[in-house]
């Protein structure tokens, strides 16, 4: 009898313990579900339509990490170089920042692409190196922010160079990871959209960290880039393959078209990307120049003359959100229009950007400033995806990745040039937007005829391999 009673008591205790344990596990699952559920949802989205099997999904996630880390550093630098001092001093600081970091970068940028072309078997290591370099530089910048040291500027230059190196390698990697039935434009739009979404999520987090202390966004960037370093090595080994690749020159002249290899040239491969690509690149350069101009010019203009009823920070935030929304919309529309004529798309979006800039200059006001930022972001994203489509269509696969690397370098230099103009401009809204319209007009008028001619021929005049 005593044994039975003891067994009953043990059973009650065991049942109670099991019920408590089950309740604890249920609560644990409930607490973890928002995180694990969100992670599973993101993984399903990035790995959909064969992207998981091909490895493109991992690149999409890596680019999201890249965007989040970059925006953390941007938040820290903006607060240090721009918002922490009076307007006149801020203008001088930003000019110094551009001179010390951007000017050498324009010299280094043309070297980065060719250098990485010669390291095709170490692309995962190159991407991991770019991530790790930015992680370490973020720590250096955090110390410079705290002490006011001039180490800030060379460290910022290092961040720009590492970011550019990552971008060039990423351009070369995407064609290696295309799932069956995927176009290069669709793959690029997915990767770009992931970066934009990550930037939008990380920006307010960076602002919150900055409220804790100036170096904290940089600590956040350090953690993000360390994670990106390890994630780089999770990409498939095939991204390190250079099978079937060669070098490309961004030229479209008759001398190069007629086959230098027949003259026993020392540098074999594609000697031209064709007139459609070069004209599209010129139009894209005008839009990148506009983007650089608007970023720097509006940053100072809205600090001195905020939008009606708003502070300088809120005014810049409104314009930034408008530009980001336009960029994301352009990326989404680019994937939808992938079967349309890329030349016509480029001509159209540049014309729309030009028209918006003219209207904003004539009737300068808060709404039109935000509208111009949104249209510029939309046009830049859609024109870039159309340029990608032209490279895919007209440049042989043998040298396609090299062409992507060189086009990215040229577009970055256009952005630097536009930013320099924006810094030296007087803080007059109408005058500034007239200059913005002039930048776009030059790009549109010099490429319009060539792009329309290419569209009429339907891309039949293709570049040839020497």
N, C-alpha and C positions, 0 to 999 in steps of 0.2 A: 504493500500500500504506500509506504513512504517513498519507494522507488518510483511509483507511478506519479505521485504528487510532485516529486522533484522533476520528473520528466515534463510534466505539464507546465511547471513554472519555467523550466528552461525553454520550452516551446513558446511560451508567451513572451519571454524575454527575447528569444530569437526572432519571433515574428515582429515584435516591436522594433527591434534593431533593424530588421530588414525594411520595415516600413519607413523608418527614419532615414536609412541609407538611400532608399529609393526617392524619398522626398528631396534629399540633398542633391542627388544626381539630377533630378528634374529641374531644381532651381539653377544648378550649374549649367545645364543645357539651355535653359531660358536666358541666362545671362550671356552665354557665349553665342547664342544664335544671331544677334545683330551683327557680330563680327564675322563669324563663320559663314552666315547666310550671305552677307554682303560680298565676302571673299569668293564664295562659290558663284555668285551672280556675275561678278567681274570676270572670273575665270571662264565662265560659259560664254560671255560676250566676246572676250578677246580670242578664244579658241574656236569660235563658230566657223562653219563653212570650210572646214579643213585646215584652218589656221593653226590649230593645236598640233595636228599631225605633221605639218610642214615645218613647224618651228616659228612661224610668223607671230603666233600668239605671244611667245616669250619676248620677241623683239618689241611688240606693242607694249608689253608690261615694262620692259626696260626703258623705252622712250618716255613712258609716263613717269618713271622714277627720275629720269633725266630732267624732264620739265619741272617736276616738283622741287628738285634740288636747285636748279637754276633760279627759280622765282624766289626761293629763300635768300639766296645771295643778292638778288636784285633788290629785295625789300631792305636788306641791311645796308647796301650801298646807297640806295636812294635816301634813306633816313640820315646817313652820315654825310654824304656829299652834297645833298640838295636841301633837305628840310631843316637841318640843324643850324643853319646860318642865315643871315639876312640875304635878300634877293641879289644884291650886287655881288656880294662875296660868293654866293652860291653859283652865280653865272661864271665867275672866275674859276671856281673849283671844278665845275663841270667841263669848262674849256680845258683846264689843266688835265683833267681825267681823260678827255678825248685825245689830247695831244700826246700824253704819256702812254696811253693804252691803245687807242684806236690807230694812231698814225703808224707805230711799229707793226700793228696787226695787219695793216694794209700791205706792208712789205712781206710779212711772214705768210699771209694767207695764200698767195700764189705758190708758195713752196710746200705747204702742207699737203695739198692734193697729190702732186707728183711724188712726194716722199712716201705717202701712204700707198700710192700705186705700186711702189717697189717693195711693199711689205704685205702682199696679198695673203700669205700663209699665216699671218698672225693677227687677223682681224679681231678675234675675240679678246686676245691679249691687249690689242690697241684700244679697244673700247673699255676694257677693265682699267687700263692704265690712265685713260682720260678721266674715268670716274674717280680713281684713287687720287690722282693729282688734284682734282677739284676738292676732294675731301680734305686733303692736307692743307691746300691753299685757303680753304674756309677757316681753318684754325688759325692760320697766319693772319688773315684779315681780321678775325675776332680780336686778336691781340693788338693789331694796329688801330682798330676802332676804339679800344679801351685807352690806348696810350696816345692817340693822335699821330702815330708815326707815319712817315712817308712810305713805309713798307706796303701800305694799302695799294699804291698804284702799280708797282711791279707785280704784286700778287693778283690784282684785278686783271692785268694783262695775261698772266698765266691762266687764269680762269677762262678768259676769252679764247685763248689759243687751244686749251684743252677742250672747250665746248665745240670749237670749230672742227677739231680733229675727230671728235665723236660724230659730228654731223656728216663729215665726209665719209667716214667708215660706214655709218648707217646707210648712206645712199648706195654704197657698194654692196651692202649685205642684203637689202630688200629683194633684189632680183633673184637671189639664191634661195629665198624662202617662200616663193610664190606657191600657194596651193593650186591644184588643178582647176582650171577655169577662171582663175583670178587674173585680172589685168594689173599692170604695174600701178596705174592710177588709183584703182580701188585699194590696193595694198597701201600705197602711200597715204591715201586719205584716212585709212584706219589708223595708221601709225601717228599721223599728224593730229587727228582728232583726239587720240588718247593723250598726247602731250598737252593739248589745249585744255582738256578736262582736268588733268592733273594740276596744271597751272592754276586753273580757277579754284580748285579745292585747296591747294597749298598756299595761295596768296593770303586769304584771311587768317590761316593758321600762322603764317609768317608774321602778319601784323600783330596777332595776339602774342606771339613770342617776343616781338619787339617791345610790346608794352611791359613785359617782364624786365627786359634789359636789352641794350643795344646789341650785345654779342649773341643773344639767344637764337635769332634766326640762322646765324652761322653755325651754331652747334647743331641745329636741326638739319642744315645742309650737310654737315659732316656725316651724320647718321644715315641720311638718305643716300649719299654718294658711296658710302661704305657698302650699303646694301646693294647698290648698283654694280659695284665691283664684283661681288660674288655672282650676281644675276647674269653678268656678261658671259661668264663661263658656262652658264646653263644653256646657251644657244647651241644648236646642232653643230657638229664638227664640219659640216659641209660649207659653212660660211667662210672657213679658212681656205677653201679650194679656189684656185685661180685658173682652173681648166678652161681653155677657150677664150681667155681675156687678153686684151692688148691695150694700147694707149690711144687717146683721142686728142685732137687739136680742135679748138673752137674757131674754125676757119671755113669760109665758103667761097674762096676765090678759084678761078679757073686753073691756076698753076697747081694748086693742091688737088683739084678734082681729077687731073689727068694722070695721077698715078706715080708718085715719087718712087715707089718701090721698083718701077721699071728702070730707074736711074741708079739702082743699087744704093738707096738711101740707108744710112746707118740705123735709123729709127723706123722700124716697120709698123704697119697697122693703118688705121683710119686716119686720113689727113684732112678730112672735112666732115662736119656734121650736117651740112646742107643749109640752103638759104632759109628754109622754114624755121629751123631751130635757131639760127642766129638772129632772125628778126623777132622771134618769140622771146628770145633771151633779152634783146634790147627793150622790148615792151615791159618785160618783167623787171628789168633794171630800173626803169622809170618809176614803177610802182614801189619798188624797194626804196628808192631814193625819196619818194613821197613819204613812205612810212618813217624813215629815219628823220626827215625834216619835221613831220608832225609831232613825233615823240619829243624832240628837244625844244622845238619852238613853242608848242602848246604847254609844255611843262613850265616854262618861264612866263609865258603870257598869262596862264590861268593862275599862277601864283601871285602875280602882280594885279591881275584883273579877273577875279573869280567869276564863275557863272552867277547870274542874278540870285541873290539870297543864299548862296552857299559859300562854304569856306574853300580855301585853296585845295586842301586835301580831298574834300568831297567832290569838287569840280574835276580834279584830275581822275578821281575814281570813276565818275560818271563817264568821262571820255574813254577811260581805259576799259570799262565794261562794254561800252558801245563798240569799241574796236575789237575786243575779244569775241563778242557775240557775232559781229560781222565775219570775223575770221572763221569761227566754227561753222556758221551757215554756209560760207563759201566752200569749206571743205566738204560738207555734206552734199551740197548741190553738185560739186565737182564729180563725186562718185556717181551721182544719178545721170549726169550728162556725158558720161565717158564715151558713149557711142557717137556723139555729135562731133562736128568739125572743130578741132581745137583752135585753129586759126581764127575762126569767126567768134568763138567765145572770148579769146584774148582781145580782139579788136573791140568787141562789145563792152567788156567790163572796163577796159581802159577809157573808152568813150564816156561811159557812165561816171567813172571817177573824175574825168575832166569836167564834165557838165556839173557835177556836184560841187567841185572845187570852185568853179566860176560863180555858181549861184551863192555859195557860202561867202565868197569874197565880196560880191555885190550887196548882199543882204546879211551882213555879219551879225550873228546872234547865237545865243546858247544852243538852241535846237539845231541850227545848221552846223555848228561846230561838232556836236555829237553825231549828227547825220554823216558828216564828212569822214569822221573817224570810223564809223560803222561801214560806210561804203568802201573806204580805203582798205579796211581789213578784209571785207568780202572780195573785193577785186584782186587783192594780192593773193589770197588763198586760191581762188578759182583760176587765176592766170598761171600760178605756179603748177597746179595740177594739170593744166592744159599743156604747159611746157613739158612736164613729165610725159604726157601722152605723145607729144611730138618726138621726143627723144626715143620713146619706145617704138614709135612707128618708123622713124626715118634713120635711126642709128643702128647699125648691125649689132647683134648681141655680143660680138667679139670685143667691142670697145664701148659698150653702153655704160658700164659702171664708171669708166674713166670720164666719159662725157658728163655724167651726173656730178662727179666730184668737181670738175672745172666750172660747171655752171653755178654750183653752190658758192664757190669762191668768188666768182664775178658778182653775184647778187649781194654777197656780204659786203664787198667793197662799195657797191652802189649805196647800200644802207649807211655806211660810214660817211660817204660823201654828202648824202642828204642831211645827216645829223650835224655835220660841220656847218652847213649852210644855216640850219635852224638855230645854232648857237649864236652866230654873228648877226642875225637879223634884228633890226629894231623891234621893240615890243608893240607893234601896231597890227591889230588883227587883220584888217582889210589888206594892208600891204603884204603881210605874211602869206595870206591865202592866195593873193594874186601870184606870188612867187611859186606857191604850191601848184597852182593851175598851170603856170609856165613850165614847170618840171614835167608834168604829165603830158602837156601839149607837145613838147619836144619829142618825148618817147613815142607818142601816138602817131604824129605826123611822119616821123622817120621810119616807122615800121609798117604803117598802114598798107602802103602799096605792095610791099613784099608779102605780107601775110594774106592779103586778098588774092594775089596772084597764085600763091601756094594753095589756097582753098579752092580756086577755080580748077587747078590741075589735080585736085584730089589727092595730093601727096604722092603722085606717081613719079615725080622727079626726086629720086632717092639718092642719098649719099652712097658713094662707092668705096670699097676697101681697096687700098693700093696693093 
